[in-house]
């Protein structure tokens, strides 16, 4: 079963905890989204973002902005099938 999981999922809880230890404990975390279902995510990255709550839901509440605040992003994998 463990071998099968490693082929399906990018990260385990333990692996994600180890990655998150590299970042400040007060850094915001946001995720990419839209539509339904769930996906694996890429390795977390830090981007500067601006909070734009007036955006329509499909545009996201946060947008990348050079003068924004740092946030850790869990971006879902994009499949082209």
PyMOL Python script that loads the backbone (N, CA, C, O; Angstrom):
from pymol import cmd

cmd.read_pdbstr("""\
ATOM      1  N   UNK A   1       0.820  -1.197   0.000  1.00  0.00           N
ATOM      2  CA  UNK A   1       0.000   0.000   0.000  1.00  0.00           C
ATOM      3  C   UNK A   1       0.863   1.260   0.000  1.00  0.00           C
ATOM      4  O   UNK A   1       0.540   2.223  -0.696  1.00  0.00           O
ATOM      5  N   UNK A   2       1.965   1.270   0.775  1.00  0.00           N
ATOM      6  CA  UNK A   2       2.844   2.442   0.828  1.00  0.00           C
ATOM      7  C   UNK A   2       3.417   2.744  -0.540  1.00  0.00           C
ATOM      8  O   UNK A   2       3.501   3.907  -0.936  1.00  0.00           O
ATOM      9  N   UNK A   3       3.817   1.702  -1.274  1.00  0.00           N
ATOM     10  CA  UNK A   3       4.362   1.918  -2.616  1.00  0.00           C
ATOM     11  C   UNK A   3       3.313   2.541  -3.530  1.00  0.00           C
ATOM     12  O   UNK A   3       3.627   3.436  -4.316  1.00  0.00           O
ATOM     13  N   UNK A   4       2.076   2.076  -3.435  1.00  0.00           N
ATOM     14  CA  UNK A   4       1.004   2.622  -4.259  1.00  0.00           C
ATOM     15  C   UNK A   4       0.768   4.100  -3.920  1.00  0.00           C
ATOM     16  O   UNK A   4       0.584   4.914  -4.826  1.00  0.00           O
ATOM     17  N   UNK A   5       0.770   4.454  -2.636  1.00  0.00           N
ATOM     18  CA  UNK A   5       0.576   5.846  -2.219  1.00  0.00           C
ATOM     19  C   UNK A   5       1.656   6.734  -2.784  1.00  0.00           C
ATOM     20  O   UNK A   5       1.373   7.852  -3.214  1.00  0.00           O
ATOM     21  N   UNK A   6       2.877   6.265  -2.794  1.00  0.00           N
ATOM     22  CA  UNK A   6       3.975   7.110  -3.274  1.00  0.00           C
ATOM     23  C   UNK A   6       3.856   7.384  -4.772  1.00  0.00           C
ATOM     24  O   UNK A   6       4.446   8.347  -5.262  1.00  0.00           O
ATOM     25  N   UNK A   7       3.125   6.583  -5.492  1.00  0.00           N
ATOM     26  CA  UNK A   7       2.922   6.804  -6.920  1.00  0.00           C
ATOM     27  C   UNK A   7       1.710   7.701  -7.189  1.00  0.00           C
ATOM     28  O   UNK A   7       1.606   8.296  -8.262  1.00  0.00           O
ATOM     29  N   UNK A   8       0.798   7.798  -6.223  1.00  0.00           N
ATOM     30  CA  UNK A   8      -0.427   8.572  -6.416  1.00  0.00           C
ATOM     31  C   UNK A   8      -0.320   9.967  -5.815  1.00  0.00           C
ATOM     32  O   UNK A   8      -0.751  10.946  -6.425  1.00  0.00           O
ATOM     33  N   UNK A   9       0.255  10.057  -4.615  1.00  0.00           N
ATOM     34  CA  UNK A   9       0.292  11.317  -3.876  1.00  0.00           C
ATOM     35  C   UNK A   9       1.691  11.926  -3.891  1.00  0.00           C
ATOM     36  O   UNK A   9       2.687  11.208  -3.802  1.00  0.00           O
ATOM     37  N   UNK A  10       1.762  13.238  -4.003  1.00  0.00           N
ATOM     38  CA  UNK A  10       3.054  13.915  -4.004  1.00  0.00           C
ATOM     39  C   UNK A  10       3.676  13.992  -2.621  1.00  0.00           C
ATOM     40  O   UNK A  10       4.898  13.926  -2.487  1.00  0.00           O
ATOM     41  N   UNK A  11       2.845  14.132  -1.585  1.00  0.00           N
ATOM     42  CA  UNK A  11       3.358  14.333  -0.231  1.00  0.00           C
ATOM     43  C   UNK A  11       2.559  13.546   0.783  1.00  0.00           C
ATOM     44  O   UNK A  11       1.359  13.319   0.623  1.00  0.00           O
ATOM     45  N   UNK A  12       3.249  13.135   1.829  1.00  0.00           N
ATOM     46  CA  UNK A  12       2.602  12.596   3.014  1.00  0.00           C
ATOM     47  C   UNK A  12       2.541  13.719   4.053  1.00  0.00           C
ATOM     48  O   UNK A  12       3.157  14.769   3.872  1.00  0.00           O
ATOM     49  N   UNK A  13       1.811  13.499   5.118  1.00  0.00           N
ATOM     50  CA  UNK A  13       1.739  14.494   6.189  1.00  0.00           C
ATOM     51  C   UNK A  13       3.145  14.757   6.746  1.00  0.00           C
ATOM     52  O   UNK A  13       3.530  15.906   6.960  1.00  0.00           O
ATOM     53  N   UNK A  14       3.893  13.696   6.974  1.00  0.00           N
ATOM     54  CA  UNK A  14       5.252  13.849   7.511  1.00  0.00           C
ATOM     55  C   UNK A  14       6.142  14.680   6.601  1.00  0.00           C
ATOM     56  O   UNK A  14       6.879  15.545   7.074  1.00  0.00           O
ATOM     57  N   UNK A  15       6.080  14.429   5.313  1.00  0.00           N
ATOM     58  CA  UNK A  15       6.898  15.195   4.363  1.00  0.00           C
ATOM     59  C   UNK A  15       6.487  16.667   4.356  1.00  0.00           C
ATOM     60  O   UNK A  15       7.338  17.555   4.321  1.00  0.00           O
ATOM     61  N   UNK A  16       5.194  16.914   4.389  1.00  0.00           N
ATOM     62  CA  UNK A  16       4.714  18.291   4.389  1.00  0.00           C
ATOM     63  C   UNK A  16       5.125  19.016   5.674  1.00  0.00           C
ATOM     64  O   UNK A  16       5.517  20.182   5.625  1.00  0.00           O
ATOM     65  N   UNK A  17       5.039  18.347   6.807  1.00  0.00           N
ATOM     66  CA  UNK A  17       5.474  18.959   8.064  1.00  0.00           C
ATOM     67  C   UNK A  17       6.938  19.371   7.978  1.00  0.00           C
ATOM     68  O   UNK A  17       7.294  20.473   8.395  1.00  0.00           O
ATOM     69  N   UNK A  18       7.780  18.512   7.449  1.00  0.00           N
ATOM     70  CA  UNK A  18       9.205  18.837   7.332  1.00  0.00           C
ATOM     71  C   UNK A  18       9.429  20.051   6.434  1.00  0.00           C
ATOM     72  O   UNK A  18      10.268  20.898   6.742  1.00  0.00           O
ATOM     73  N   UNK A  19       8.701  20.145   5.346  1.00  0.00           N
ATOM     74  CA  UNK A  19       8.812  21.301   4.444  1.00  0.00           C
ATOM     75  C   UNK A  19       8.351  22.564   5.159  1.00  0.00           C
ATOM     76  O   UNK A  19       9.010  23.600   5.073  1.00  0.00           O
ATOM     77  N   UNK A  20       7.227  22.487   5.862  1.00  0.00           N
ATOM     78  CA  UNK A  20       6.674  23.664   6.525  1.00  0.00           C
ATOM     79  C   UNK A  20       7.569  24.185   7.642  1.00  0.00           C
ATOM     80  O   UNK A  20       7.507  25.370   7.968  1.00  0.00           O
ATOM     81  N   UNK A  21       8.388  23.343   8.228  1.00  0.00           N
ATOM     82  CA  UNK A  21       9.320  23.767   9.277  1.00  0.00           C
ATOM     83  C   UNK A  21      10.332  24.787   8.768  1.00  0.00           C
ATOM     84  O   UNK A  21      10.946  25.494   9.567  1.00  0.00           O
ATOM     85  N   UNK A  22      10.515  24.875   7.455  1.00  0.00           N
ATOM     86  CA  UNK A  22      11.475  25.803   6.856  1.00  0.00           C
ATOM     87  C   UNK A  22      10.965  27.243   6.837  1.00  0.00           C
ATOM     88  O   UNK A  22      11.738  28.160   6.559  1.00  0.00           O
ATOM     89  N   UNK A  23       9.690  27.459   7.124  1.00  0.00           N
ATOM     90  CA  UNK A  23       9.076  28.777   6.985  1.00  0.00           C
ATOM     91  C   UNK A  23       8.665  29.334   8.345  1.00  0.00           C
ATOM     92  O   UNK A  23       8.453  28.580   9.294  1.00  0.00           O
ATOM     93  N   UNK A  24       8.554  30.664   8.434  1.00  0.00           N
ATOM     94  CA  UNK A  24       8.115  31.273   9.690  1.00  0.00           C
ATOM     95  C   UNK A  24       6.730  30.767  10.088  1.00  0.00           C
ATOM     96  O   UNK A  24       5.868  30.560   9.234  1.00  0.00           O
ATOM     97  N   UNK A  25       6.524  30.571  11.384  1.00  0.00           N
ATOM     98  CA  UNK A  25       5.250  29.996  11.841  1.00  0.00           C
ATOM     99  C   UNK A  25       4.075  30.952  11.663  1.00  0.00           C
ATOM    100  O   UNK A  25       2.922  30.525  11.719  1.00  0.00           O
ATOM    101  N   UNK A  26       4.348  32.240  11.451  1.00  0.00           N
ATOM    102  CA  UNK A  26       3.255  33.196  11.275  1.00  0.00           C
ATOM    103  C   UNK A  26       3.020  33.570   9.805  1.00  0.00           C
ATOM    104  O   UNK A  26       2.234  34.471   9.512  1.00  0.00           O
ATOM    105  N   UNK A  27       3.705  32.872   8.876  1.00  0.00           N
ATOM    106  CA  UNK A  27       3.513  33.164   7.452  1.00  0.00           C
ATOM    107  C   UNK A  27       2.148  32.647   7.009  1.00  0.00           C
ATOM    108  O   UNK A  27       1.799  31.503   7.299  1.00  0.00           O
ATOM    109  N   UNK A  28       1.367  33.478   6.307  1.00  0.00           N
ATOM    110  CA  UNK A  28       0.074  33.004   5.804  1.00  0.00           C
ATOM    111  C   UNK A  28       0.252  31.888   4.776  1.00  0.00           C
ATOM    112  O   UNK A  28       1.254  31.837   4.063  1.00  0.00           O
ATOM    113  N   UNK A  29      -0.729  31.005   4.715  1.00  0.00           N
ATOM    114  CA  UNK A  29      -0.744  29.914   3.737  1.00  0.00           C
ATOM    115  C   UNK A  29      -2.025  30.038   2.924  1.00  0.00           C
ATOM    116  O   UNK A  29      -3.115  30.159   3.482  1.00  0.00           O
ATOM    117  N   UNK A  30      -1.886  30.008   1.595  1.00  0.00           N
ATOM    118  CA  UNK A  30      -3.049  30.037   0.714  1.00  0.00           C
ATOM    119  C   UNK A  30      -2.929  28.921  -0.318  1.00  0.00           C
ATOM    120  O   UNK A  30      -1.840  28.402  -0.564  1.00  0.00           O
ATOM    121  N   UNK A  31      -4.044  28.563  -0.909  1.00  0.00           N
ATOM    122  CA  UNK A  31      -4.070  27.480  -1.891  1.00  0.00           C
ATOM    123  C   UNK A  31      -4.684  27.969  -3.194  1.00  0.00           C
ATOM    124  O   UNK A  31      -5.519  28.874  -3.201  1.00  0.00           O
ATOM    125  N   UNK A  32      -4.266  27.367  -4.281  1.00  0.00           N
ATOM    126  CA  UNK A  32      -4.918  27.656  -5.546  1.00  0.00           C
ATOM    127  C   UNK A  32      -6.237  26.901  -5.560  1.00  0.00           C
ATOM    128  O   UNK A  32      -6.400  25.911  -4.846  1.00  0.00           O
ATOM    129  N   UNK A  33      -7.150  27.354  -6.348  1.00  0.00           N
ATOM    130  CA  UNK A  33      -8.436  26.682  -6.347  1.00  0.00           C
ATOM    131  C   UNK A  33      -9.244  26.971  -7.595  1.00  0.00           C
ATOM    132  O   UNK A  33      -8.732  27.491  -8.586  1.00  0.00           O
ATOM    133  N   UNK A  34     -10.519  26.622  -7.524  1.00  0.00           N
ATOM    134  CA  UNK A  34     -11.524  26.818  -8.555  1.00  0.00           C
ATOM    135  C   UNK A  34     -12.106  25.477  -8.961  1.00  0.00           C
ATOM    136  O   UNK A  34     -11.404  24.482  -9.142  1.00  0.00           O
ATOM    137  N   UNK A  35     -13.388  25.500  -9.090  1.00  0.00           N
ATOM    138  CA  UNK A  35     -14.178  24.326  -9.445  1.00  0.00           C
ATOM    139  C   UNK A  35     -14.207  23.315  -8.303  1.00  0.00           C
ATOM    140  O   UNK A  35     -14.110  23.704  -7.139  1.00  0.00           O
ATOM    141  N   UNK A  36     -14.339  22.024  -8.615  1.00  0.00           N
ATOM    142  CA  UNK A  36     -14.539  21.036  -7.564  1.00  0.00           C
ATOM    143  C   UNK A  36     -13.491  19.940  -7.611  1.00  0.00           C
ATOM    144  O   UNK A  36     -12.635  19.924  -8.496  1.00  0.00           O
ATOM    145  N   UNK A  37     -13.560  19.042  -6.673  1.00  0.00           N
ATOM    146  CA  UNK A  37     -12.608  17.947  -6.604  1.00  0.00           C
ATOM    147  C   UNK A  37     -11.312  18.384  -5.953  1.00  0.00           C
ATOM    148  O   UNK A  37     -11.184  19.515  -5.483  1.00  0.00           O
ATOM    149  N   UNK A  38     -10.361  17.479  -5.933  1.00  0.00           N
ATOM    150  CA  UNK A  38      -9.087  17.712  -5.254  1.00  0.00           C
ATOM    151  C   UNK A  38      -7.956  17.244  -6.155  1.00  0.00           C
ATOM    152  O   UNK A  38      -8.139  16.362  -6.994  1.00  0.00           O
ATOM    153  N   UNK A  39      -6.796  17.839  -5.975  1.00  0.00           N
ATOM    154  CA  UNK A  39      -5.614  17.497  -6.770  1.00  0.00           C
ATOM    155  C   UNK A  39      -4.406  17.424  -5.853  1.00  0.00           C
ATOM    156  O   UNK A  39      -4.439  17.931  -4.733  1.00  0.00           O
ATOM    157  N   UNK A  40      -3.347  16.797  -6.324  1.00  0.00           N
ATOM    158  CA  UNK A  40      -2.055  16.917  -5.672  1.00  0.00           C
ATOM    159  C   UNK A  40      -1.587  18.352  -5.820  1.00  0.00           C
ATOM    160  O   UNK A  40      -2.130  19.101  -6.633  1.00  0.00           O
ATOM    161  N   UNK A  41      -0.595  18.740  -5.050  1.00  0.00           N
ATOM    162  CA  UNK A  41      -0.059  20.090  -5.180  1.00  0.00           C
ATOM    163  C   UNK A  41       1.444  20.042  -5.392  1.00  0.00           C
ATOM    164  O   UNK A  41       2.123  19.084  -5.024  1.00  0.00           O
ATOM    165  N   UNK A  42       1.942  21.122  -6.004  1.00  0.00           N
ATOM    166  CA  UNK A  42       3.382  21.265  -6.245  1.00  0.00           C
ATOM    167  C   UNK A  42       4.094  21.575  -4.932  1.00  0.00           C
ATOM    168  O   UNK A  42       3.448  21.827  -3.915  1.00  0.00           O
ATOM    169  N   UNK A  43       5.422  21.555  -4.957  1.00  0.00           N
ATOM    170  CA  UNK A  43       6.203  21.932  -3.789  1.00  0.00           C
ATOM    171  C   UNK A  43       5.809  23.357  -3.395  1.00  0.00           C
ATOM    172  O   UNK A  43       5.725  24.229  -4.260  1.00  0.00           O
ATOM    173  N   UNK A  44       5.565  23.608  -2.106  1.00  0.00           N
ATOM    174  CA  UNK A  44       5.159  24.950  -1.678  1.00  0.00           C
ATOM    175  C   UNK A  44       6.167  26.015  -2.109  1.00  0.00           C
ATOM    176  O   UNK A  44       7.375  25.774  -2.116  1.00  0.00           O
ATOM    177  N   UNK A  45       5.661  27.180  -2.464  1.00  0.00           N
ATOM    178  CA  UNK A  45       6.501  28.306  -2.848  1.00  0.00           C
ATOM    179  C   UNK A  45       6.034  29.551  -2.112  1.00  0.00           C
ATOM    180  O   UNK A  45       4.903  29.617  -1.631  1.00  0.00           O
ATOM    181  N   UNK A  46       6.918  30.532  -2.031  1.00  0.00           N
ATOM    182  CA  UNK A  46       6.563  31.811  -1.425  1.00  0.00           C
ATOM    183  C   UNK A  46       6.400  32.836  -2.534  1.00  0.00           C
ATOM    184  O   UNK A  46       7.258  32.966  -3.407  1.00  0.00           O
ATOM    185  N   UNK A  47       5.300  33.555  -2.492  1.00  0.00           N
ATOM    186  CA  UNK A  47       5.016  34.623  -3.454  1.00  0.00           C
ATOM    187  C   UNK A  47       4.513  35.833  -2.679  1.00  0.00           C
ATOM    188  O   UNK A  47       3.951  35.699  -1.592  1.00  0.00           O
ATOM    189  N   UNK A  48       4.718  37.006  -3.245  1.00  0.00           N
ATOM    190  CA  UNK A  48       4.128  38.214  -2.683  1.00  0.00           C
ATOM    191  C   UNK A  48       2.719  38.335  -3.260  1.00  0.00           C
ATOM    192  O   UNK A  48       2.529  38.271  -4.474  1.00  0.00           O
ATOM    193  N   UNK A  49       1.735  38.510  -2.376  1.00  0.00           N
ATOM    194  CA  UNK A  49       0.346  38.579  -2.814  1.00  0.00           C
ATOM    195  C   UNK A  49      -0.356  39.782  -2.188  1.00  0.00           C
ATOM    196  O   UNK A  49       0.054  40.301  -1.150  1.00  0.00           O
ATOM    197  N   UNK A  50      -1.415  40.199  -2.851  1.00  0.00           N
ATOM    198  CA  UNK A  50      -2.278  41.267  -2.362  1.00  0.00           C
ATOM    199  C   UNK A  50      -3.669  40.685  -2.138  1.00  0.00           C
ATOM    200  O   UNK A  50      -4.148  39.878  -2.935  1.00  0.00           O
ATOM    201  N   UNK A  51      -4.303  41.093  -1.068  1.00  0.00           N
ATOM    202  CA  UNK A  51      -5.651  40.623  -0.755  1.00  0.00           C
ATOM    203  C   UNK A  51      -6.660  41.491  -1.496  1.00  0.00           C
ATOM    204  O   UNK A  51      -6.716  42.703  -1.287  1.00  0.00           O
ATOM    205  N   UNK A  52      -7.452  40.875  -2.357  1.00  0.00           N
ATOM    206  CA  UNK A  52      -8.449  41.571  -3.159  1.00  0.00           C
ATOM    207  C   UNK A  52      -9.803  40.881  -2.967  1.00  0.00           C
ATOM    208  O   UNK A  52     -10.255  40.156  -3.853  1.00  0.00           O
ATOM    209  N   UNK A  53     -10.450  41.098  -1.824  1.00  0.00           N
ATOM    210  CA  UNK A  53     -11.689  40.369  -1.527  1.00  0.00           C
ATOM    211  C   UNK A  53     -12.846  40.690  -2.458  1.00  0.00           C
ATOM    212  O   UNK A  53     -13.823  39.942  -2.505  1.00  0.00           O
ATOM    213  N   UNK A  54     -12.756  41.785  -3.197  1.00  0.00           N
ATOM    214  CA  UNK A  54     -13.843  42.137  -4.116  1.00  0.00           C
ATOM    215  C   UNK A  54     -13.788  41.343  -5.430  1.00  0.00           C
ATOM    216  O   UNK A  54     -14.726  41.401  -6.224  1.00  0.00           O
ATOM    217  N   UNK A  55     -12.702  40.606  -5.660  1.00  0.00           N
ATOM    218  CA  UNK A  55     -12.603  39.777  -6.871  1.00  0.00           C
ATOM    219  C   UNK A  55     -13.725  38.750  -6.916  1.00  0.00           C
ATOM    220  O   UNK A  55     -14.207  38.292  -5.880  1.00  0.00           O
ATOM    221  N   UNK A  56     -14.127  38.402  -8.111  1.00  0.00           N
ATOM    222  CA  UNK A  56     -15.074  37.306  -8.292  1.00  0.00           C
ATOM    223  C   UNK A  56     -14.390  36.011  -7.848  1.00  0.00           C
ATOM    224  O   UNK A  56     -13.166  35.897  -7.925  1.00  0.00           O
ATOM    225  N   UNK A  57     -15.158  35.056  -7.393  1.00  0.00           N
ATOM    226  CA  UNK A  57     -14.586  33.839  -6.815  1.00  0.00           C
ATOM    227  C   UNK A  57     -13.660  33.103  -7.772  1.00  0.00           C
ATOM    228  O   UNK A  57     -12.711  32.460  -7.323  1.00  0.00           O
ATOM    229  N   UNK A  58     -13.903  33.177  -9.061  1.00  0.00           N
ATOM    230  CA  UNK A  58     -13.059  32.436 -10.005  1.00  0.00           C
ATOM    231  C   UNK A  58     -11.707  33.107 -10.204  1.00  0.00           C
ATOM    232  O   UNK A  58     -10.783  32.482 -10.726  1.00  0.00           O
ATOM    233  N   UNK A  59     -11.574  34.368  -9.798  1.00  0.00           N
ATOM    234  CA  UNK A  59     -10.288  35.065  -9.897  1.00  0.00           C
ATOM    235  C   UNK A  59      -9.456  34.933  -8.634  1.00  0.00           C
ATOM    236  O   UNK A  59      -8.278  35.292  -8.638  1.00  0.00           O
ATOM    237  N   UNK A  60     -10.023  34.439  -7.578  1.00  0.00           N
ATOM    238  CA  UNK A  60      -9.284  34.265  -6.334  1.00  0.00           C
ATOM    239  C   UNK A  60      -9.250  35.540  -5.504  1.00  0.00           C
ATOM    240  O   UNK A  60      -9.259  36.656  -6.023  1.00  0.00           O
ATOM    241  N   UNK A  61      -9.210  35.330  -4.218  1.00  0.00           N
ATOM    242  CA  UNK A  61      -9.205  36.421  -3.256  1.00  0.00           C
ATOM    243  C   UNK A  61      -7.837  37.085  -3.144  1.00  0.00           C
ATOM    244  O   UNK A  61      -7.727  38.207  -2.650  1.00  0.00           O
ATOM    245  N   UNK A  62      -6.793  36.395  -3.603  1.00  0.00           N
ATOM    246  CA  UNK A  62      -5.422  36.906  -3.565  1.00  0.00           C
ATOM    247  C   UNK A  62      -4.832  36.876  -4.970  1.00  0.00           C
ATOM    248  O   UNK A  62      -5.103  35.965  -5.752  1.00  0.00           O
ATOM    249  N   UNK A  63      -4.029  37.879  -5.277  1.00  0.00           N
ATOM    250  CA  UNK A  63      -3.342  37.945  -6.560  1.00  0.00           C
ATOM    251  C   UNK A  63      -1.877  38.254  -6.311  1.00  0.00           C
ATOM    252  O   UNK A  63      -1.538  38.937  -5.345  1.00  0.00           O
ATOM    253  N   UNK A  64      -1.001  37.750  -7.186  1.00  0.00           N
ATOM    254  CA  UNK A  64       0.430  38.030  -7.062  1.00  0.00           C
ATOM    255  C   UNK A  64       0.652  39.516  -7.304  1.00  0.00           C
ATOM    256  O   UNK A  64       0.153  40.090  -8.272  1.00  0.00           O
ATOM    257  N   UNK A  65       1.414  40.125  -6.401  1.00  0.00           N
ATOM    258  CA  UNK A  65       1.676  41.564  -6.456  1.00  0.00           C
ATOM    259  C   UNK A  65       3.054  41.822  -5.859  1.00  0.00           C
ATOM    260  O   UNK A  65       3.314  41.446  -4.716  1.00  0.00           O
ATOM    261  N   UNK A  66       3.939  42.461  -6.623  1.00  0.00           N
ATOM    262  CA  UNK A  66       5.315  42.690  -6.180  1.00  0.00           C
ATOM    263  C   UNK A  66       5.399  43.440  -4.857  1.00  0.00           C
ATOM    264  O   UNK A  66       6.344  43.235  -4.096  1.00  0.00           O
ATOM    265  N   UNK A  67       4.446  44.290  -4.574  1.00  0.00           N
ATOM    266  CA  UNK A  67       4.466  45.062  -3.333  1.00  0.00           C
ATOM    267  C   UNK A  67       3.587  44.455  -2.250  1.00  0.00           C
ATOM    268  O   UNK A  67       3.275  45.114  -1.259  1.00  0.00           O
ATOM    269  N   UNK A  68       3.186  43.198  -2.434  1.00  0.00           N
ATOM    270  CA  UNK A  68       2.301  42.540  -1.486  1.00  0.00           C
ATOM    271  C   UNK A  68       3.044  41.955  -0.301  1.00  0.00           C
ATOM    272  O   UNK A  68       4.199  42.293  -0.041  1.00  0.00           O
ATOM    273  N   UNK A  69       2.366  41.078   0.410  1.00  0.00           N
ATOM    274  CA  UNK A  69       2.967  40.402   1.558  1.00  0.00           C
ATOM    275  C   UNK A  69       3.342  38.975   1.159  1.00  0.00           C
ATOM    276  O   UNK A  69       2.726  38.388   0.269  1.00  0.00           O
ATOM    277  N   UNK A  70       4.349  38.427   1.823  1.00  0.00           N
ATOM    278  CA  UNK A  70       4.760  37.059   1.542  1.00  0.00           C
ATOM    279  C   UNK A  70       3.719  36.072   2.055  1.00  0.00           C
ATOM    280  O   UNK A  70       3.220  36.203   3.173  1.00  0.00           O
ATOM    281  N   UNK A  71       3.401  35.093   1.233  1.00  0.00           N
ATOM    282  CA  UNK A  71       2.504  34.011   1.617  1.00  0.00           C
ATOM    283  C   UNK A  71       3.038  32.713   1.026  1.00  0.00           C
ATOM    284  O   UNK A  71       3.588  32.695  -0.075  1.00  0.00           O
ATOM    285  N   UNK A  72       2.869  31.644   1.765  1.00  0.00           N
ATOM    286  CA  UNK A  72       3.246  30.322   1.277  1.00  0.00           C
ATOM    287  C   UNK A  72       2.081  29.793   0.454  1.00  0.00           C
ATOM    288  O   UNK A  72       0.939  29.780   0.913  1.00  0.00           O
ATOM    289  N   UNK A  73       2.376  29.363  -0.754  1.00  0.00           N
ATOM    290  CA  UNK A  73       1.318  28.928  -1.673  1.00  0.00           C
ATOM    291  C   UNK A  73       1.409  27.432  -1.923  1.00  0.00           C
ATOM    292  O   UNK A  73       2.459  26.903  -2.289  1.00  0.00           O
ATOM    293  N   UNK A  74       0.287  26.769  -1.718  1.00  0.00           N
ATOM    294  CA  UNK A  74       0.143  25.367  -2.104  1.00  0.00           C
ATOM    295  C   UNK A  74      -0.671  25.394  -3.394  1.00  0.00           C
ATOM    296  O   UNK A  74      -1.893  25.542  -3.378  1.00  0.00           O
ATOM    297  N   UNK A  75       0.027  25.250  -4.491  1.00  0.00           N
ATOM    298  CA  UNK A  75      -0.624  25.346  -5.806  1.00  0.00           C
ATOM    299  C   UNK A  75      -0.923  23.952  -6.334  1.00  0.00           C
ATOM    300  O   UNK A  75      -0.045  23.092  -6.411  1.00  0.00           O
ATOM    301  N   UNK A  76      -2.174  23.753  -6.693  1.00  0.00           N
ATOM    302  CA  UNK A  76      -2.563  22.432  -7.169  1.00  0.00           C
ATOM    303  C   UNK A  76      -1.936  22.147  -8.530  1.00  0.00           C
ATOM    304  O   UNK A  76      -1.700  23.049  -9.333  1.00  0.00           O
ATOM    305  N   UNK A  77      -1.679  20.881  -8.756  1.00  0.00           N
ATOM    306  CA  UNK A  77      -1.147  20.459 -10.042  1.00  0.00           C
ATOM    307  C   UNK A  77      -2.176  20.714 -11.130  1.00  0.00           C
ATOM    308  O   UNK A  77      -3.379  20.566 -10.918  1.00  0.00           O
ATOM    309  N   UNK A  78      -1.687  21.096 -12.285  1.00  0.00           N
ATOM    310  CA  UNK A  78      -2.572  21.289 -13.431  1.00  0.00           C
ATOM    311  C   UNK A  78      -2.427  20.100 -14.350  1.00  0.00           C
ATOM    312  O   UNK A  78      -1.327  19.751 -14.780  1.00  0.00           O
ATOM    313  N   UNK A  79      -3.549  19.490 -14.642  1.00  0.00           N
ATOM    314  CA  UNK A  79      -3.537  18.360 -15.558  1.00  0.00           C
ATOM    315  C   UNK A  79      -4.093  18.821 -16.890  1.00  0.00           C
ATOM    316  O   UNK A  79      -5.009  19.642 -16.945  1.00  0.00           O
ATOM    317  N   UNK A  80      -3.541  18.295 -17.945  1.00  0.00           N
ATOM    318  CA  UNK A  80      -3.983  18.671 -19.298  1.00  0.00           C
ATOM    319  C   UNK A  80      -4.580  17.468 -20.007  1.00  0.00           C
ATOM    320  O   UNK A  80      -4.169  17.110 -21.110  1.00  0.00           O
ATOM    321  N   UNK A  81      -5.569  16.845 -19.348  1.00  0.00           N
ATOM    322  CA  UNK A  81      -6.151  15.672 -20.002  1.00  0.00           C
ATOM    323  C   UNK A  81      -7.626  15.823 -20.226  1.00  0.00           C
ATOM    324  O   UNK A  81      -8.264  14.920 -20.767  1.00  0.00           O
TER     325      UNK A  81
END
""", "prot")
cmd.dss("prot")
cmd.show_as("cartoon", "prot")
cmd.util.cbc("prot")
cmd.orient("prot")
